[in-house]
Amino acid sequence: MKIRRATPFTLLLLVALAAVAEQPVTLDQATHPMLLFKTTTPGVYLEAPTVRTEIDLQVRGIIARAVVKQTFENATDHCVEAIYAFPIAENATVDAMRMRIGARTIEGVIKERAVAAVEYAQAKQQGQQ
């Protein structure tokens, strides 16, 4: 199934990432789940190369539940700020997120975009990674 309308669900993360892709993109151009490196130009990103993607889709009646697992490799020796864009239909929902960085596992807490943006800015200002 191809989703034509990109309404990205963004998770703001500070993670160690892979080598930078060559073509700049905006969130409106997100056509599939992708990790995007922030650039010095606001609203312009570079797509992180994906090592592997696994999708487990279960359909029960009119409900479809998908689990998307993606792997990115860090080719640098430092952390880079990124956004995870996950374009979904307007009536779809994301109810969980888990991220592994090396041996560390981070469980996401799903919040309204405005609340999440404020909390992210505060954490970043406090030097959290």
N, C-alpha and C positions, 0 to 999 in steps of 0.2 A: 504494500500500500504506500503510495506517495502522497505526502501532505504538501499541498501547494502553498497554503497560507502559513507563514512563519509567525507564531506568537510565542517567542522564546520565554521559557521559564528560566530565570537566571539564578544561579547560585554564585555568590561572590566568594572566591577562595584565594588564599595565598598558598601556593603549592610549588613544589619543584617540578619543572616541566622539561619537555623534549626540545630538540632543535626547532627553530622558528620556520614556519611555512613561508612561501614566497609571496602569495597574493593577499593583499589586505582585504578585509571584509567588514561589513557592518552587521548589527544584530538582525536587521531586516533581511539579510542574505543567508541567514542560518536556515538550511533546508534539512538538516539532520542533526542528531545529538553531536555536539562538538565542544572541545575545550579551546577557548580563545585567549591568546596572550594580549594583555593590554599594551598599547603603544603610547607614544608621547602625544599622539593626536586623539583628542576625546572622541569616542564613538567609533574609532577605527581599531580593528584587531587583526592579529595574525593567527591562523588556525594551527593548533598543535598537531603534529602528525600522530595519527592513531595507529597503535601497534596491533590491537585486536578489538573487535566488537562482537559481543554475544547477546542475542535477544531471545528471551523465552516468553512466548505469547500464549495465554490461555483465554479461551472464549467460552463464556457461559451465558447463553441467552443473548441479551443486548449489552452485556458487560464484557469488556476485554481488559485483561490485566497483563501488563508487559513488565518484564524485568530486563533492564538494559545494563550490561556490564561492559565497560570500556577500559582499555589499558593504554597508558601513555608512558613513554620512557623519558627519563631525565638525562639529557646529554651534557648538562652543565653542572657546575659545582655550587650553584646558588639557587635560592628560591626566586620565583617570578610570579607576579600577580596575574591572575587569569579569571575569566568568567566561563562558567559552563552553561552553554545555551542548549535548551531542549525544546524544540518547537513542537507544540501539541495543539490539538483542536481546542476551541474556546470552552467547550463543555467538558473537557478532560481535566484530570486532577493528578498531581504528584503527591504521594502520601508518605514517602520515605526516601532517604538518601544516605548512603554509606560510602565513605571514601577511605582507601588505604594508601598510605605513603610509606613505603618501606615496611617496617614492623608496626607502624602506628595506624590505628583505625579511628576514624572520626565519624560519629553518627550525626547526621544533619537534623535540624529542627526546622520544620516547614512553617514559615510565617508570612504574613502579608508583605508585599514588596517594600512598602514605605518603612515599615517597622524594621525589616531585615537590613535595609540600606543604612538606617541610623545606627543600628547595633554594629554593623560591619565597620562603619566609619569610626565609631568609638573604639572598637577592638584594634583597628589599624593604628589609630592615634596612640594607643597604649603600647604599641610595639608587638602585638600578638601576631603570630605567623601560623 
